[in-house]
Amino acid sequence: MTVISMKSARVGDGLVVPYAEAGYPDGTPVVFVHGLADSWWSFEPLLRRLPASLHGYAFSQRGHGDAGRPEDGYAPEDFAADLVAFLDDVGIGRTLLVGSSSGGVQARIVAGSHPDRISGLVLTGVPATLADKPAMAGIQQAVAGFSDTVPRPFVEDLMAEAVTGGVARGLIETMIDESVKVPARVWQETLRGLLEADLPATLTGILVPTLLIWGDRDAFLPRGDQQAILDAIHGASLLVYEGAGHVVHWEQPERVVADIADFAARISSPGTR
């Protein structure tokens, strides 16, 4: 297993975000982008398993984990701007982006708007849209009733839906701890931004090689979402993990790392789009 180093970067107007770095200096840069209420810890199982061919980075986004918590700036385009600023501050010229869950929204915004900075895009358990999902509206309504913090039992219930099993209890507890760190207002504003945004529009103009990874027991996203992304991004491909839930990289980290490494090798080969 590789060693993880903790560092910090400045994004936006001096906003400080912590990030984890792991892997080998000469490896292909890979930046991991987490979803709502997660943090860099979401990718700890992957960072620990990186092969020599990859050099990984995972940062906690604004309002999440131990990152700064500005009063505003929680729309998808704000998170996307932070992602570009992170690349600039850390000195990453071009990278493979891996976006998980709603983190795939800002990842694909950047892939579409900064193709010179992105060598490829991997989307794991990422929605095509959220406007057609009553469950998300229900979550938004529930979160709207919280004031300072989101109660731990609420987070525990969401976590139980997100995974199907096979995840170490220690990781689950860590991710619950990270989620309850997120102020209720950040949950509320991030959800509002995701539900009000034209998410299908963020799929247009993506020209970089794209790989989708989806668990066929995902309780939040039907297969139709993956097909909609495939239809929107020319040349995109899909890997279906049988028996896996929404957070496939927690349930099958070895396979996810192997598939990312294989994808990175393929897109760097001559003649690959």
Secondary structure, DSSP 8 states (H G I E B T S, - for coil): ---EEEEEEEETTTEEEEEEEEE-TTSEEEEEE--TT--GGGGHHHHTT--TTEEEEEE--TTSTTS---SS--SHHHHHHHHHHHHHHHT-SSEEEEEETTHHHHHHHHHHH-TTTEEEEEEES--S-STT-HHHHHHHHHHHT-SSB--HHHHHHHHHHH--S---HHHHHHHHHHHHHSBHHHHHHHHHHHHHS-GGGGGTT--S-EEEEEETT-SS--HHHHHHHHHHSTT-EEEEETT--S-HHHHSHHHHHHHHHHHHHHHTSTT--
